[in-house]
Amino acid sequence: MSDDPGRPGDSTRAVHAGERAQPQSDAVTTPIYQTSTYWFRDSAELRAYQEGRIERDEYGRYGNPTWRAVERKLADLEGADDAVLFASGMCAATTTFLALLPRGGHLIVTSDCYRRTRQFCREYLVKLDVETTVIEPASVEKLEAAIRPGTSLFFTESPTNPFLRVIDVPEAARVCHERGVRVVIDGTFATPVNHRALGDGADLVLHSATKYLGGHNDLLAGAAAGGHEIIEELRKAVGILGGCTDANSAYLLLRGMKTLALRMARHNETALRVARRLEAHPRVRRVWYPGLASHPDHATARRLMRGFGGVVSFELDADLEATMRFVDRCRLPYIAPSLGGVESLIEMPVVMSYWDQPREERLRFGITDSLVRLSCGIEDGDDLVADLEHALEEAR
């Protein structure tokens, strides 16, 4: 069902949007256009293309019909004017920063976010004299205080990684737009099924399409959706910087997106069930999940989100070794990075992502020795809950 009576539901759009504009093909599924270049019938056609009188593709770094179908589908799901693909989610973020930030500009990001994003700001944006201010998530007051002359962007995930903080996007957009600051939301954990940030005032939504959009742990891709003007800025940057995806990955992404709404329903249902059971378990110190009343942003999540996602983070009442024993005794989830696929994945951020960092640095971002992040797949919820409870008992 759709929350707009005049708009098709999520599954209808996920299956059909963007795929009925295939050149020279009557196939139900969009083909893989495995080509690096495109030929023109004569110079007059080339001239018409250069003058913008016809729409078509020219060279593989600038466009591909398989990509275009994915972009149209995502734009429809997000309620956006347009969308653009990238080689990875990280590429989507870095290209956005490079395209939208001026030299000597100012960027605001939140402390609870993907570590590599902060690393890019710290190690690469400084070379362009871009200053980054890091604020606590979900605090509109701290966001307002951080804005100054020269601030160009506010960038945050929502929900964030790994503590699943939920941003009050309408309030953040109001504060930023009053001061001429663009709002960029990484909606990877939410997907357009659970939250459409553009409708709440964001200027741009990014995705690591590797995760829920693809949904099968078999591709790398990133995406951005927004208004025509901002997407054209990013599309131009992709052509210059070269961070484009390939036709096979686009095809897999297109296939995965068709079941997005169905998969998200299972992810949402299972994760909420897992979060409730973990919160009641005596060996679990704390659970972070926006669907729980104990989460600091539960009220915001209930107001803005239609589902709370498939990721549950929790802290055991245990030390590093005992937490590792628990993870090792889980039989269903794979020990692996990433999230959003049909298979459940489990990791300890301290070992998976922060092992090379000093303990003080880890703790500054809340990464303790007993923190676990679980990405619930689409297995039967009973089986996943039983597996976690068995592992908790065995790892004593």
C-alpha positions in Angstrom: 0.0 0.0 0.0 1.1 3.6 -0.5 0.6 6.4 1.9 -0.5 8.5 -1.0 -3.9 7.3 -2.5 -2.9 8.5 -5.9 0.5 6.8 -5.9 1.2 3.1 -6.5 2.5 1.1 -3.6 6.1 0.4 -2.9 6.2 -3.1 -4.4 4.3 -2.0 -7.5 6.9 0.8 -8.1 9.8 -1.4 -7.1 8.8 -3.9 -9.8 7.7 -1.7 -12.7 9.2 1.8 -12.3 11.9 2.8 -14.8 11.8 -0.3 -17.0 9.4 0.4 -19.8 11.7 2.8 -21.7 14.1 0.3 -23.2 15.5 1.2 -26.6 15.2 -1.6 -29.2 13.9 -4.3 -26.8 10.6 -6.0 -26.0 12.1 -8.0 -23.1 10.3 -7.8 -19.8 13.6 -7.6 -17.9 16.0 -4.8 -18.8 19.0 -6.3 -20.7 22.6 -5.9 -19.7 24.0 -3.4 -22.1 27.6 -4.7 -22.1 29.3 -1.9 -24.1 31.8 0.8 -23.4 30.8 3.0 -26.3 27.9 3.9 -28.6 27.9 4.6 -32.3 26.2 7.4 -34.2 24.5 6.9 -37.5 25.8 10.1 -39.0 27.3 13.4 -38.0 23.9 15.0 -38.0 22.8 12.7 -35.2 26.0 13.4 -33.3 25.4 17.1 -33.6 21.8 16.8 -32.5 23.0 14.9 -29.4 25.6 17.5 -28.6 23.0 20.3 -28.9 20.6 18.4 -26.6 17.9 17.8 -29.2 18.0 14.0 -28.7 18.6 11.8 -25.7 20.9 8.8 -26.0 24.2 7.5 -24.7 27.7 8.3 -26.0 30.3 6.7 -23.9 30.3 4.2 -21.1 31.6 6.5 -18.4 28.7 8.9 -19.0 25.8 6.5 -19.2 24.4 3.1 -19.9 20.7 2.0 -20.6 20.9 -0.5 -17.8 22.0 2.2 -15.4 19.3 4.5 -16.6 16.6 1.9 -15.7 18.0 1.7 -12.1 18.2 5.4 -11.8 14.6 5.8 -12.9 13.4 3.2 -10.5 15.2 4.7 -7.5 14.0 8.2 -8.4 10.4 6.9 -8.4 10.9 5.0 -5.1 12.4 8.1 -3.4 9.9 10.6 -5.0 12.9 12.4 -6.6 13.2 14.2 -9.9 16.2 12.1 -10.8 19.0 9.7 -9.6 22.5 8.8 -10.4 24.6 5.6 -9.9 28.1 5.3 -8.6 30.6 2.5 -8.3 30.0 2.1 -4.5 28.4 3.8 -1.6 31.7 5.3 -0.5 32.1 6.6 -4.1 28.6 8.2 -3.8 29.7 10.1 -0.6 33.1 11.2 -1.8 31.9 12.3 -5.2 29.1 14.3 -3.5 31.6 16.0 -1.2 34.0 16.8 -4.1 31.1 18.1 -6.3 29.2 20.2 -3.8 31.9 21.6 -1.4 33.9 24.6 -2.5 37.6 24.9 -1.7 37.9 26.3 1.8 34.3 25.3 2.6 32.8 24.0 5.8 31.0 20.7 6.3 29.1 19.4 9.3 28.9 15.6 9.9 27.7 13.5 12.8 30.0 11.5 15.1 28.0 8.2 14.7 28.6 7.4 11.1 30.6 5.1 8.8 34.3 5.4 9.9 35.5 5.7 6.3 33.4 8.8 5.8 35.1 10.6 8.7 38.4 9.3 7.4 37.8 10.9 4.0 37.0 14.2 5.6 40.1 14.1 7.8 42.6 12.8 5.3 41.4 14.1 1.9 39.0 17.1 2.3 41.7 18.9 4.3 43.8 19.0 1.2 41.1 21.2 -0.3 41.1 23.3 2.9 37.7 22.0 3.7 37.0 22.1 7.5 34.8 19.5 9.0 32.8 20.0 12.2 31.6 16.8 13.9 28.5 17.0 16.1 26.5 14.5 18.1 23.7 12.9 16.1 20.0 13.9 16.5 20.7 17.3 18.2 19.2 20.1 16.1 20.5 22.6 18.7 24.1 21.5 18.1 23.6 21.5 14.4 22.3 25.1 14.6 25.3 26.1 16.7 27.7 24.5 14.3 26.5 26.4 11.2 28.6 29.4 10.4 29.3 31.6 7.3 30.8 29.4 4.7 29.0 26.2 5.8 27.9 24.4 2.6 26.6 21.0 3.7 25.2 19.0 6.6 25.8 15.3 6.0 24.5 12.5 8.2 23.2 9.0 8.0 19.7 8.3 9.3 19.6 5.8 10.9 23.3 6.1 11.8 25.9 3.4 12.0 26.2 1.6 14.4 23.9 3.1 17.0 21.0 3.8 14.7 20.4 7.4 15.7 17.5 8.9 13.8 17.7 12.5 12.6 14.8 14.8 12.8 15.1 15.6 9.1 12.3 18.2 8.9 13.8 20.2 11.7 17.4 19.8 10.4 16.3 20.9 7.0 14.5 24.0 8.4 17.5 25.0 10.4 19.9 24.5 7.5 17.8 26.0 4.8 17.3 29.2 6.8 21.1 29.6 6.6 21.6 28.4 3.0 23.0 25.0 3.9 22.2 21.9 1.9 21.1 18.7 3.7 22.4 15.4 2.5 21.0 12.2 4.2 22.6 8.8 3.8 19.5 6.7 3.8 21.2 3.3 3.4 19.9 1.8 6.6 16.3 3.1 6.1 15.8 2.6 2.3 12.9 4.6 0.6 10.6 1.9 2.0 11.1 3.0 5.6 11.8 6.7 5.1 11.9 9.1 2.2 14.0 11.9 3.5 13.4 14.1 0.4 9.8 14.4 1.4 10.9 15.7 4.8 13.1 18.4 3.3 16.5 16.9 2.5 18.2 18.1 -0.7 19.8 14.8 -1.5 19.6 11.2 -0.4 22.5 8.8 -0.8 22.6 5.0 -0.7 25.2 2.3 -0.5 23.2 0.3 -3.0 25.4 -2.7 -2.1 23.2 -3.1 1.0 19.4 -3.2 1.0 18.8 -2.0 -2.5 20.8 -4.8 -4.0 19.8 -7.1 -1.2 21.8 -10.2 -2.1 25.5 -9.5 -1.1 26.6 -9.9 -4.7 27.3 -6.4 -6.0 28.9 -3.0 -5.2 27.1 0.2 -6.1 26.1 3.6 -4.8 23.3 6.0 -5.7 22.0 9.4 -5.1 18.5 10.8 -5.6 17.3 14.4 -5.5 16.3 17.4 -7.7 17.3 17.8 -11.3 19.9 20.5 -10.6 21.8 18.7 -7.8 21.8 15.4 -9.7 23.2 17.0 -12.8 26.0 18.4 -10.6 26.8 14.8 -9.5 26.3 13.2 -12.9 28.9 15.6 -14.3 31.3 14.8 -11.5 30.9 11.0 -12.2 31.9 11.7 -15.8 35.0 13.6 -14.7 36.0 11.5 -11.6 35.1 8.2 -13.3 33.4 6.5 -10.3 30.8 4.7 -12.5 29.3 1.2 -12.0 29.3 -1.5 -14.6 26.4 -2.9 -16.5 26.4 -6.3 -14.8 26.2 -4.7 -11.3 23.5 -2.4 -12.5 21.5 -5.4 -13.8 21.9 -7.2 -10.4 20.8 -4.1 -8.6 17.8 -3.7 -10.8 16.8 -7.3 -10.1 17.3 -6.8 -6.4 15.3 -3.6 -6.1 12.2 -5.4 -7.5 11.8 -7.3 -4.2 12.9 -4.4 -1.9 9.5 -3.7 -0.3 9.0 -7.4 0.3 12.4 -7.9 1.8 12.2 -4.8 4.0 8.9 -6.0 5.5 10.8 -9.2 6.7 13.9 -7.3 7.8 11.7 -4.9 9.8 9.7 -7.6 11.4 12.6 -9.9 12.3 14.8 -7.1 13.7 12.1 -5.7 16.0 11.5 -9.2 17.3 15.2 -9.9 17.8 15.7 -6.5 19.5 12.9 -7.2 22.0 14.2 -10.6 22.9 17.8 -9.3 23.3 16.6 -6.4 25.5 15.0 -8.9 27.8 18.0 -11.2 28.0 20.0 -11.1 31.2 23.4 -11.3 29.4 22.6 -8.3 27.2 23.6 -4.9 28.8 21.9 -2.6 26.2 20.2 -2.8 22.8 20.1 0.0 20.2 17.1 -0.3 17.8 14.8 2.6 16.9 11.7 0.4 17.3 12.4 0.1 21.0 11.0 2.6 23.4 14.4 2.6 25.1 16.1 4.0 22.0 16.9 7.8 22.4 15.2 8.6 19.1 12.3 6.3 19.3 9.7 9.1 19.2 11.4 10.6 16.1 11.6 7.3 14.4 7.9 6.6 15.0 7.0 10.0 13.6 9.2 9.8 10.5 9.7 6.1 9.7 7.4 3.5 8.4 9.6 0.7 9.6 12.8 0.6 11.7 15.2 -1.5 9.5 17.0 -4.7 9.8 20.0 -3.8 11.9 20.2 -4.3 15.6 23.2 -3.2 17.7 23.7 -4.5 21.2 26.3 -4.7 24.0 26.8 -7.8 26.0 27.5 -7.9 29.7 30.9 -9.5 28.8 34.5 -8.8 27.9 36.2 -9.1 24.5 36.9 -12.8 24.7 33.4 -13.7 25.8 31.8 -11.6 23.2 34.0 -13.3 20.5 32.8 -16.7 21.8 29.2 -15.6 21.5 29.7 -14.4 17.9 31.6 -17.7 17.0 28.7 -19.8 18.4 26.1 -18.1 16.2 25.3 -20.7 13.5 23.0 -18.7 11.2 24.7 -15.2 10.8 27.9 -15.1 8.8 30.7 -13.2 10.5 31.1 -10.5 7.9 31.0 -6.8 7.3 28.2 -5.1 5.4 24.4 -5.4 5.9 21.1 -5.5 4.1 21.4 -8.8 2.3 19.1 -11.8 2.5 21.6 -13.6 4.8 22.1 -12.4 8.3 25.5 -11.0 9.1 27.1 -10.4 12.5 30.2 -8.5 13.5 32.0 -6.9 16.4 32.9 -3.4 15.3 35.9 -3.3 17.6 37.5 -6.2 15.6 35.9 -5.7 12.2 36.3 -1.9 11.7 38.3 -0.4 14.6 41.0 -3.0 15.4 43.7 -0.7 14.1 42.6 2.2 16.2 43.8 3.0 19.8 41.4 2.0 22.5 40.8 5.6 23.5 39.8 6.5 19.9 37.4 3.5 19.8 35.7 4.5 23.0 35.4 8.1 21.9 32.9 6.8 19.3 31.2 4.3 21.7 33.0 1.2 20.2 33.4 -1.0 23.2 34.8 -4.5 23.4 31.4 -6.1 23.8 29.5 -4.2 21.1 27.9 -6.4 18.4 26.1 -5.3 15.2 23.6 -7.8 13.7 22.1 -7.3 10.3 19.0 -9.5 10.2 18.4 -11.3 6.9 15.2 -12.8 5.7 15.6 -16.2 7.5 12.7 -17.3 9.6 12.6 -15.1 12.7 12.1 -18.1 15.0 15.3 -19.7 13.8 17.4 -16.5 14.2 16.1 -15.8 17.7 16.7 -19.4 18.8 20.2 -19.3 17.3 21.1 -16.1 19.2 19.7 -17.4 22.5 21.6 -20.6 22.1 24.8 -18.7 21.4 24.3 -16.5 24.4 23.9 -19.6 26.7 26.9 -21.5 25.1 29.3 -18.5 25.4 29.0 -18.2 29.1 
